[in-house]
């Protein structure tokens, strides 16, 4: 005996069926548009990009800009000034990635510029600077990040404080403002080790000379001779002298970890509230063992075993992010920021303990359920992971 169709017994089902029949007869057929919305979303927010190196521009002795275009010749997804892309590379047997701020302005999407500085004991930066050539294709994430300007919340009176290659997201912002003639006041306070170390020096001076609402203050910590720039460090006294009306400004910081701690303390001396300070995520700390809460019994060189569900076992040093060890074994996690912010690399920890560096934005529910962010998680015991 055939079972009755239960849904036909639902009150109102017959009415809905009649309405569907009418719509099929008289309404427009939208089946030809199937997939159009998904295609539009994918163009704006693709899961990944293939980028061809169109040009390599020397900025300083230690810095180059890679101009990246879409490998298929099409337009690139739009982005907001201050965002970054995470670039994936294969170096030997290791597939890894690093996020780089886009230094080109968002008012064009023909290319993305990323500006790379050689890092001491660098891995990816050395490869990009010494091995990558024009014509080479790299893969990356779509643009991401939160260090962009929101006029509703951040106002139009901004101070950018940068050190070294931390100037790159600000370069995108001030290029957009000056190219488009936006009504926005910007004061860039840019610290460098020496005069020769200043990235975009000539362009910054030129734009400041031609745009009344842009002011650039260079601060050199190790000057080679007497010059036109300020010397020393970015102190509260220097900011009070150079930046007018401090109480009305929104401050953006980008640079190495040590700069954040120092400049935030100086801003506190000027009574700048935390809500008026925005900070770019900047990767793992140089020495995680110096961070508050690191267990005294664990040294950076101590090694712990990591066991995976497939039975694979390898060791990782306590002083390096767990993600690095996974990548050396050929296991590449989904990741974008490598700074604990995007949550894409979240992984289940089934046994053992890790130390999360400051900056890891671990949700309370993840912490309760045993999830970690391997990009900023450091082993402090033997571990078992579920990938």
C-alpha positions in Angstrom: 0.0 0.0 0.0 1.4 3.4 -1.0 2.1 5.7 1.9 0.3 9.0 1.8 2.3 12.1 1.1 2.4 13.8 4.5 3.0 17.3 3.2 -0.3 17.3 1.3 -2.0 17.0 4.6 -0.6 20.3 5.8 -3.1 23.1 6.1 -2.7 25.5 3.2 -0.6 23.2 1.1 -3.1 23.2 -1.7 -3.2 27.0 -1.8 0.5 27.2 -2.1 0.5 24.7 -4.9 -2.1 26.7 -6.9 0.0 29.9 -6.4 3.1 28.0 -7.7 1.2 26.9 -10.8 0.1 30.4 -11.5 3.6 31.7 -11.1 5.1 29.1 -13.4 2.6 30.1 -16.1 2.8 33.9 -15.9 5.9 34.9 -14.0 9.4 35.5 -15.5 11.6 32.4 -15.7 14.6 33.1 -13.5 16.3 29.7 -14.0 18.7 31.2 -16.6 20.0 33.5 -13.9 21.0 30.6 -11.6 24.4 31.1 -10.3 24.6 34.9 -11.1 24.6 36.0 -7.5 27.3 33.5 -6.5 29.4 34.6 -9.5 29.1 38.3 -8.4 30.0 37.5 -4.8 32.9 35.3 -5.9 34.3 38.2 -8.1 34.2 40.6 -5.1 35.2 38.0 -2.4 37.1 35.2 -4.1 38.5 32.3 -2.0 41.9 32.9 -3.6 43.7 34.9 -6.3 46.4 34.1 -8.8 48.7 37.1 -9.2 51.4 37.7 -11.8 54.4 39.8 -10.9 54.2 42.6 -13.5 57.0 44.8 -12.1 59.6 45.0 -9.4 60.4 48.4 -8.0 63.4 49.1 -5.8 62.5 51.4 -2.9 65.6 51.2 -0.6 68.6 48.9 -0.3 66.4 46.5 1.8 63.0 47.1 0.3 61.2 46.4 -3.0 57.7 46.8 -4.2 56.1 43.9 -6.2 53.4 45.1 -8.5 50.9 42.2 -8.9 48.2 41.9 -11.6 45.5 39.2 -12.1 47.1 36.3 -13.9 44.0 36.0 -16.1 44.3 39.6 -17.1 41.0 40.7 -15.5 40.3 43.2 -12.8 41.2 42.5 -9.2 38.7 42.5 -6.3 38.2 45.9 -4.7 39.7 46.6 -1.3 39.8 49.3 1.3 43.0 51.3 1.9 44.8 49.7 4.8 43.9 46.1 4.0 46.4 43.3 3.1 46.7 40.1 1.2 48.2 36.9 2.4 50.7 35.6 -0.1 51.5 31.9 -0.4 54.9 30.7 -1.5 56.6 27.3 -1.9 60.2 27.4 -0.6 61.9 24.1 -0.9 59.5 21.5 0.5 57.6 24.1 2.7 54.4 25.9 1.6 53.9 28.9 3.8 52.5 32.4 3.6 52.9 35.9 4.9 50.4 38.8 5.0 51.5 42.0 3.2 49.7 45.3 3.3 48.6 46.7 -0.1 50.5 50.0 -0.6 48.8 51.0 -3.9 45.5 53.0 -3.6 42.1 51.4 -3.9 40.8 53.9 -6.5 42.2 51.5 -9.1 42.1 47.7 -9.2 44.4 47.1 -12.2 47.1 45.9 -9.7 48.1 45.5 -6.1 51.4 46.8 -4.9 53.0 45.0 -1.9 56.1 46.5 -0.4 58.5 44.0 1.1 61.4 44.7 3.4 64.2 42.2 4.1 63.7 40.9 7.7 66.6 39.7 9.8 66.7 35.9 9.5 63.7 36.3 7.2 62.3 33.3 5.3 59.6 34.6 3.0 60.9 38.1 2.7 64.3 36.8 1.5 62.6 34.6 -1.1 60.4 37.4 -2.4 63.3 39.8 -2.7 66.0 37.5 -4.0 64.1 34.7 -5.9 60.9 36.1 -7.4 61.1 37.6 -10.9 58.7 39.4 -13.2 56.3 37.0 -14.8 56.1 34.7 -11.9 52.7 33.7 -10.6 51.9 33.8 -6.9 48.7 32.8 -5.1 47.1 34.9 -2.3 44.0 35.4 -0.4 41.5 38.1 -1.3 42.1 41.5 0.5 41.3 41.4 4.2 42.1 43.3 7.4 40.5 45.9 9.6 42.9 48.8 9.6 40.9 50.9 7.2 39.3 54.3 7.7 35.6 54.5 8.7 34.5 58.1 8.6 31.5 57.5 10.8 33.5 56.2 13.7 37.1 57.5 13.1 36.4 61.1 11.9 38.5 62.9 9.3 41.4 64.1 11.5 44.0 61.3 11.5 47.5 60.7 12.8 49.4 57.7 11.3 52.4 56.5 13.3 54.6 54.1 11.4 58.0 52.5 11.8 59.9 50.9 8.9 57.7 48.9 6.5 54.7 49.7 8.7 54.2 52.7 6.5 52.8 50.5 3.7 49.1 50.5 4.7 49.3 54.2 5.3 50.8 54.8 1.9 47.6 53.2 0.4 45.5 55.5 2.5 47.2 58.8 1.8 47.6 58.0 -1.9 43.9 57.5 -2.1 43.2 60.7 -0.2 45.6 62.8 -2.3 44.7 61.2 -5.7 41.0 61.8 -5.1 41.2 65.1 -3.2 39.2 63.7 -0.3 38.4 66.1 2.6 40.5 64.4 5.2 43.4 65.7 7.3 46.4 63.3 7.7 49.6 63.7 9.7 52.1 60.9 9.1 54.8 60.5 11.8 57.3 58.1 10.3 60.2 56.6 12.2 63.2 55.1 10.4 66.6 54.0 11.5 68.5 56.2 8.9 67.7 58.5 6.1 68.4 55.8 3.5 65.9 53.5 5.3 62.9 55.8 4.6 60.5 53.9 2.2 58.7 56.2 -0.3 60.7 59.2 0.9 60.6 61.3 -2.3 56.9 60.6 -3.0 55.9 61.3 0.6 57.7 64.7 0.5 56.2 65.5 -2.9 52.6 64.7 -1.9 52.9 66.7 1.3 54.2 69.7 -0.7 51.2 69.6 -3.0 48.4 68.7 -0.6 47.6 71.1 2.2 45.8 68.5 4.3 48.8 66.1 4.4 51.7 66.6 6.8 54.7 64.3 7.0 57.1 64.2 9.9 60.2 62.0 9.5 61.9 60.9 12.7 65.4 59.3 12.3 66.7 57.3 15.3 70.3 56.9 14.0 71.1 59.9 11.8 74.3 59.7 9.7 74.6 63.5 9.6 72.7 66.6 10.3 69.7 66.7 8.1 66.2 68.3 7.7 64.4 65.5 9.6 63.8 65.2 13.3 66.1 62.8 15.3 65.5 60.4 18.2 62.3 58.5 18.9 58.6 59.1 18.6 58.0 60.4 22.2 55.1 62.1 23.9 57.1 65.3 23.8 57.7 65.0 20.0 54.1 64.3 19.4 52.9 67.1 21.5 55.2 69.5 19.7 54.4 68.3 16.1 50.7 67.3 16.3 48.2 70.0 17.0 44.9 69.4 18.8 45.8 65.9 20.1 42.4 65.4 21.7 40.5 65.4 18.4 42.7 62.9 16.5 42.3 59.3 15.7 45.7 57.5 15.9 46.7 54.5 13.6 49.8 52.5 14.5 51.7 50.1 12.3 55.2 48.8 12.8 57.1 46.2 14.8 55.9 44.9 18.1 58.4 46.9 20.1 57.1 50.1 18.6 53.5 49.4 19.7 54.4 49.0 23.3 56.6 52.1 23.3 54.3 54.4 21.4 51.1 53.3 23.2 52.9 54.2 26.5 53.8 57.6 25.1 50.2 58.2 23.9 49.0 57.3 27.4 51.2 60.0 28.8 49.3 62.4 26.5 46.0 61.1 27.9 45.0 59.7 24.5 42.2 57.2 25.3 42.5 53.6 23.9 39.3 54.1 21.8 41.2 56.6 19.7 44.1 54.2 18.9 43.9 51.7 16.1 46.6 49.0 15.7 47.5 46.8 12.8 48.0 43.1 13.5 51.7 42.4 13.0 52.4 38.7 13.3 53.9 36.7 16.2 56.1 38.4 18.8 59.9 38.4 18.4 60.3 36.6 21.7 57.2 34.9 23.0 58.9 33.9 26.3 59.1 37.6 27.2 55.3 37.9 27.1 53.2 38.1 30.3 52.0 34.7 31.5 54.7 32.6 29.8 55.5 29.7 32.1 58.9 30.1 33.8 59.6 26.3 33.5 59.5 26.3 29.7 62.4 27.6 27.6 62.2 28.7 24.0 64.4 25.9 22.8 62.5 23.1 24.6 60.8 20.7 22.1 57.5 19.0 22.4 55.9 16.3 20.3 52.7 16.8 18.2 50.6 13.9 17.4 48.0 14.0 14.5 45.0 11.8 13.9 46.7 9.9 11.1 49.4 8.8 13.6 52.1 11.3 12.3 54.3 12.6 15.1 56.8 15.5 14.9 58.4 17.9 17.3 58.1 21.7 17.6 60.2 24.2 19.6 58.3 26.0 22.3 59.5 29.3 21.1 57.9 29.1 17.6 54.3 29.2 16.4 52.7 25.8 16.1 51.7 26.7 12.5 55.4 26.8 11.5 56.0 23.2 12.6 52.9 22.0 10.8 54.0 23.7 7.5 57.4 22.0 7.8 55.7 18.7 7.8 53.7 19.6 4.6 50.5 20.5 6.3 49.2 23.9 5.3 46.3 25.3 7.2 43.8 27.7 5.9 45.0 31.1 7.0 44.9 34.8 6.2 46.4 37.1 8.9 48.9 34.8 10.7 48.3 37.1 13.7 45.5 35.5 15.6 42.7 37.8 14.2 41.0 36.0 11.2 40.3 32.7 13.0 40.7 30.7 9.7 43.4 28.5 11.1 41.4 27.5 14.2 42.2 23.9 15.1 41.0 21.5 17.7 43.4 20.7 20.5 42.5 17.3 22.0 45.3 16.9 24.5 48.1 19.1 25.9 48.6 22.8 26.5 49.6 25.8 24.4 50.4 29.4 25.2 48.5 32.0 23.1 50.5 35.1 22.4 48.8 38.4 23.0 46.7 39.4 20.0 45.1 36.0 19.5 41.4 36.8 19.3 40.2 33.5 20.6 36.5 33.3 21.1 35.3 32.2 24.5 33.3 29.3 22.9 36.5 28.1 21.1 38.5 28.2 24.3 35.8 26.2 26.1 35.7 23.6 23.3 39.4 23.3 23.0 40.1 25.2 19.8 43.4 27.1 19.3 44.9 29.5 16.7 48.1 27.7 15.6 49.5 30.9 14.1 49.9 32.4 17.6 49.8 29.2 19.7 53.1 27.9 21.2 53.4 24.4 22.6 54.2 24.2 26.3 53.6 20.4 26.6 53.2 17.4 24.2 50.1 17.9 22.1 47.5 16.0 20.2 45.6 17.9 17.4 42.6 17.1 15.3 43.1 18.7 11.8 
